[in-house]
């Protein structure tokens, strides 16, 4: 009776090795006075960036990070001065990252995986952290809506293509 090893399971093309909060900052620059001025939920401006860094040259191992900044503001209290700026209520900065391994994905197909699929996997966790930290700061939780990572990737490619002729001139 001969024993044979079971056939090796094929590796998935994308593996999430670990995910983590790389950086988290929350500040209320005008505390405690801002809490007396706040009459409604602040307006929140969101900026989001996807950053990719290869961490092992000999393998296709990458760190993919979502950098999110949420800044809550309220209209200025007018005192007759002209062109007053909105009052900053809070600033939340979050960098949420994951280490991903790509298996047998051709080099020319890695960009959309790294800039679309990987952020999609990280986004729900980053969204949760941002909501929790703003709520814990005594403000309405910032609930990020769905993000079109395909659109962001295409926009990034279009910007790079537009900048390329300038760089080559």
N, C-alpha and C positions, 0 to 999 in steps of 0.2 A: 504494500500500500504506500503510494508516494504522496507526500504532502506538497501542495503548491501554494505559493503565497497568493492571497487574494489580489486581484488587479488593483493597481494604484488608482486612487480617485483623482480625476483631473482637478487641478487647482482652478479656482474661480479667476476670471480675468482681473478682478479688482478685489483687494482685501484691505479692510480697515483694521490696522494693527492696534491702534490706540487713539483715543480722542481725549482732549484735555483743554482746560482753560489756561491759555498761555499768559494772558494779561487781563486784568479787570480793575477798572477804576470807576468810582462813583463819587461825585462831589456836588455839594450844594453851596456854591460860592457866596450867596447872600443870606445864608442862615444866620440867625433865626428870623430875621426881619421878613424874609420872603414868605414865610408861613402866614404872616398877618396880611400880606398883600394879595395872596392867591385867592381868587374868587371863583375860578373855574379851572378846568383842566388846562394845563399849558399846551401851547402849540409845540409839536415835536418835529424837529428836522432830523432825518436819518441819512447817514452816509454809510455805504457798504463797499468794501473792496475784497477781492479774492486774491490771495497771495500764494504763490507756489514756489517751493524751493526743493531742489533735488538734494537728498541727504546721504545717498550712497551711490557713488558713480558706477560701481561694478554691477549694481542691480537697479531695477526700476523702483526705487523707494523714494517717496516724496513726502514733504510736509505741505499740507494744504491748510491755509488759515483764512477764516472769515474775520475781517476787521470791521467792526461796527461801531459807529459813534451816534449816539442819540443826544440831542441837545434840546431841552425844554425851555421855552421862553414865554413871557407874557408881554403884552404891550406896555410901553413905558408909562409911568405916572407923569402926566404932563404938568409942568410947572412954568409954562410960558416959554421955555427954551425951544429953539427950533432944531429940527432933525435929531430927535432923541432916539437912541437905539433901544431895541427890545431888552427887557431885563432877563438875564439868564436865571432860570429856576434850578436846573440841574444839568449836569454833563455826565453821561455814562459812556465809557470806552470799554469795549470788549474785543479781545482777540481769542477766538475759539478755533482750535486746530486739531488736525488728525494726521497720523502717519499712515500712508497708503502704500501698498505694494501692487504694482501692475505686473501681471503675468502674461507674457506672450501677446502684448498689445503693440502693434507696430509703432515706431517712433512718430510717424505722420498722423497717427490716430490718438496719441496720448493727450494732446492739448484739450480737446473737448471733454475727455474723461476727467482730466484734472481740474478744469475750470467750470464744468457743468455738473457731472455726476458726483464728484467728491463733495462740493459745497452743498448739493442737495441732501446728502447724507448727514452733514454736520448741522445744517440750518435749524432743524427742530430743537436741537439741544441749545444752540446759541439763542434762539428766540425765547426759550424758557428762562434761561439765565437772565437775559435782559428784562423780561417781565418781572421776575422775582426781585432783582436788585432795585428797580424803580419803585415797585410796590413797597419793599422794605425801607426805602427812603421816604416813605409817607406820601407818595404821589400815586396817581392812577398808573397801573402797570402799562408799560409800552408794549403793545401787542403788534409785532411785525406781521404784515400781511405776506402772502406768498411772494416769492422773489422769482423773477424770470431769469434764471441763470443762463439760459440759451441766449436771450436778448443781451444780457451783460457781456457774454463772450463775443457775440457778433459785433457789438459796439466797440469792444476793445480791439478786435481785429480790424474794424474799419478805421479806428483812430491810428493804429499802427501802420496801416496801408497808406493813409493820408500823410503821415509823418515821414514815411520812407522816401518819397521823392525829394523832400526837403533835405533829408540827411544825405542823400546821394548827390545833391546839386553841388 
